[in-house]
């Protein structure tokens, strides 16, 4: 540890302790919460990688069901905001530009105005990380009720002092959608549907239908999508495994095979294509909403443990996901149509092709069309 790192840690510890003494809110109990006074709600998603953000969308559903007339705003970062755009459960998406040069004076003014808009209830979904910036935004919302989890304390602090409602943290392995819902359940807010959600517009679905038709897919044909990439190398199933699975599914179901390719995945896709015994359809460099609309048309999606798996779940497409280092009990979408296969010793490549095909056949049915 460098001298500067030690100084930085010491500064954070004593600086946060000082702020706790100055800004700390008096704790409230759930019985102090008066839901009839809530008309404006701000939800702040802390660690909003693509999957993390979509795993928190059940909270938005729960809030809308309990506050049907409330104005609900969601604060997210720029690189994931497209998946919550048009979300049917919220009224507004507030975008925080993570990269400094993306800010303009006009964007900054609008952002500050929205942050300082008084709210009646602000919720910080701090399930996997705790951001001082997010807590500060919650404080600036001037909400009489600020709710967050009581875990992940700042160094030197006795509690998460920006909140006055502290939801208990259940220890042990727990799905992240449930962890997000646990925060609002503290106030009696819940939903019977813990599934992830993306709201697609009719024109986006029409675009996907047109794109598939132009690629030669007929309405009655079975469509199987494959996404062989993942940002983390250890999360990747070998492309030869994907190729064997695709070849078998094509032969058994006479299915169209579609490959989704990101901007940095061309070599991976090229390696997959040369091993296929059929001519695949490749869609490259789609934006998040185009990708979601396209995946919504698939009958089955095979992919690694990466953000796109949550896109598939959020549009309701059955999927088989290969997990390795990450625990699917925490990160798999909730639902019987979403099946996780985890490798032995947390290795993706210890997952057999036969095991993936077995799960795929469970989702597609055992009587393939001929």
N, C-alpha and C positions, 0 to 999 in steps of 0.2 A: 504494500500500500504506500503510495507516494505521500509526501508531506502535504501537497495540495489537496489530495483526496481526504486526508484526515481533517484538514482545516474545513473543507466543504461539509463533511459529515457533522463536525462539531457545530458549525454555523447553523445547519439545518435543525439540529437537535435543540439548541438554545433559542434559535429564532422562532421555531414553531411553538416552543414552550411559552415564549413571551407573547406570541399571538393568541395562544389559548387563554392566557390570562386577560388579554385586552378584548378579544372578539368572541370569546366562548359564549355560546347560547345556553340558557337554562334548560335542562332536559325536561321533556314532556312525556306523558304516558299516553297510550292509545285512547284512553277514555277522555283525554283532553282535546282530542281531534274532533272538530265539528264539520262533517262532510257537507252540510247544507250551506256552508259559507264558501265552498270551493267553486269558482267559476273560471279561473285561469290556472293552468297547470304547465309547468316546465319540467321536462324529463331530460336529464343529462346522461348520455351514455359515455362511460369512462374509457374503457379499453376497446375502442371500436374498430378492431380489425373486422373484415367483412363477416366472418362467422360469428364473432362476438356480438356484433350489432344485430344480426338476424335472430340470434338466440334470445335477444331481449325484446323482440317484437310481441311476444305474448303479453308482456306488461302493458303495451299500448292497447291491446284488445281488452284487457281487464279494466283499464282506466276508462275506456270509452263505454263499456257496458255499465260501469258504476256511475259515470258522469256523462250521460248522453248529450247534454247541452253545453258542456264545458268547452272552452278553447284550450286545446292541448298542443303544445309546441315541443318539438324534439331538437335538442342541440347535438350535432354530430360533426365529425371532421369532413373535410372536402372530399377525400378519396373514397368515401363509402356512401355519401349522401344520396347517390342515385337510386339505391335499393329501397330507400324509404320515401322517395319522391312519389307523390300521389297516394301514399298509404291511407287507406280508408278510415283508419282509427284516429288520425291526427289532423290538425288544421294547418300546421305550419312546420317547416323544417328550417332551422337556423344553422347556418354553415360556418364552422370555424376553420379558417385557412391555416393548415399546419405549417406550411412553408411561407416564410416572410415575404418573399417577392410576389406572392399571389395576392397580397393585399393591395388595394388601391385606397385612396382617401375616401372615396364614396362608399366602398365596401366596408371600410372600418367604421365610418359614421353610422351606417345602417346597422351594423353588428352591435355597436355600443348602445344604440337606441333600443334594440330588441332585448339586450341583456338587462338594461335598466328598467324595462317595462315591469311594473309590479305584478307579482304572481300571488296566488292564494296558497298554492302547494308546489314545492319544488322537490324533485326526486332525483337523487344521484345513484346510478346503478353501478356501484363500486364492487363488483363481484370478483374480479381477477386482478385489479390494480387500483391504486388510489392516487389521484392527481390533485395537486394543490390548485392548479388552474381551474379545474372543474369545480372544486369546492368553493373557490373564490367567485366563480360565476353564479353558483347557487346562493351565496351570501348576497351578491349584488342584486339578485332578483327580489330581495326584500320580502320574501314570502314569510308569513307567520308560521308556516309549517315547512320545515326542511327535513326530508327523510333520506336516510342512507343506512347502509349496513354498519354495525358496530365494530367490524373487524378491519384489519389493515390500518392500524394506527400510525400516524406520523411519528418519527423518532422523538422521544422525550415527552410525548403527549399521553394523557390519561384516558382520553376519549376522542372521538371525531367531533371536535368542538364546533365546527361550522353547522352541524345538524342539531336539531332539538328533538328529533325522533330517531331512535337508534334501533333498527331491526336486528334481532338476534341472528347470529351466524351458526348454522347447523354444521357441526364437524363431520368429517368423513366424506366419502365419495358421493357426489350428488350432481345430477345433470345441470348444466349451466342455465337452461331455461327455467328450471325449478328454483335455482338460486336467485335469478332475477325476480321471479314471482314471489319468493320468500320475503323480499324487501317490502313489497306493497301488501302482502298478506298480513303484515304486522298491523295494518290499519283496516283489516277486514275486506280488502280489495282482492278479488280473485276471478278466475275464469275457468270454465270446464274444458277449454281447448288450449293446451299449452304448446300448440304447434307454431312454427315460424311462418311468417307471412310477407309476401310481396304483392302489392296491388298492381295488376297489369291493366293498361288501357285497352279498349277494344281495337284501336288502331294499331297498337303494338302486337296484339295477337294476329290481326290481319296481315301485318308485315311478315310475321313468322310463317304463316300459312303460305303466303306468296313466295317467300324465300325457299321454302321446301318444295313447293310446286315447280318453281323454276329450276331446282336442282334435280327434278325428276322423281320426286316422291309423290305417289298417289295417295288419295285419302284413306284407302283401306289397307295400306301397307304398314307393317309393324316397323317402328323406328326405334333403334337403340343408339343412344349417344355414349361416347367414350371421351373422357378427359384424362389423358395419361400424365399430365404435368402436376407439379406441386412446388411451391416456393422452397420448401425444405427438402433437400435431396433424400434424407432418411425417410421421408413420408411417401416416397415413390415406389410403386410396384413396378417391376421390370417390364419394359414395353413388349418383350417376347411373351410375357404372361397375358398382357392385354390382347396381343395378336391371337394367341391360342383361344382365348375366351371369345373374341369377336368372330373368329372363323367358325367355331362350334355353334354359336348362336345364329350366325347367318345361315349355316347349313341346316340347322334344326328348324328354325322358324322362318326361313327365307326373308330375313329382316334386312332392312336398309341400315347400314352402319354409318353413323355420322361422327366425325372427330372434331372436337373443339380445340382450337389452337390459339394460345396467347402469343404476345409479341416476342417472347423470349423462348418459345418452345418449338420452333420450326425443325431443329435437328432431331428433337425427340419424336415429333410427328413423322418426319421422313423415315426414321428408323422403324416406326410402327407400320407405316404404309407398305414398305417393301416386304413385310412378313404376312400381309393379308392376302387371302385367296379370293377376295372380292374387291370391287372398285368402291372405295369409301367416298363419302361426301365430306368435304372439309370446309369448315367455317372459321375464318381467321380474324383476329383483332376486332371482335365485336365489343361494343360498349356493354356495360353491365345490364342495362335494360333490354337491349337486343338479345343478349345471351339468355336472360331470364325468360323472355318471350319464346325463344327458340326451344329451350329446354322444356317449357311447359307443354310442348307438342310431342315430346318423346314418350314412348311406352316404358322405357327403362333407361336408367343412366348408370354407367359404371365409372367410378372415379377413385382417386386417392383422397386421403384426409387433407383437404385444402378448402379454401373459402367457397369454391363453386359448389361443393356438396350441399351447403346451406341454401344456396340459390335454388338448387333443384328441389330441396325439401320445401322451401318457402312457396314454390308454385305447384306443389303437390305431385311431383313426378316420382314414381317408385325408383329407388336407387339401392345399389350395392356399393358399399364403401370399404376400401382396404385401409385398415388402421395398423400402425406400428408403434412408434414411441408414445403417441397420445392415447389416453384412456377413453374408449368410446362411451363408457358409462357416464362420463362427464360431458363429452362433446358431440355425441351422435344426436341428430334430430329425434325428437320424441315421435313415435308412431310406428305401427306395424309394417307400413310400406317402406320403411327406411331401415335397411339391414346393414349392420357392421360386421366385418370379418377381421379379426385381429390376429396378427402373426405371433408365433411362439417367440419368447424372449424379446418381444417388442420389435421384431423384424418384419417389415412388410413382405419381403421375399420368401418368408417361411409360409405365407398363405399360398395354398395350392390353387391351381386353375380349377380343379374339380370342385373345390369347396365354393368358389365364387359362382361357378355354373349351377351348382345345386341351389344356391340362394336365388340366383337369377330365375331359375325355373319355378321356384316357389312363387315368385312375384308375377311371372308371365303365365303360369298355368302349365299343367303337364300335358295338355293336348294341343301341340302346335298346329297352326294352320298349314294346310298343304295346298 
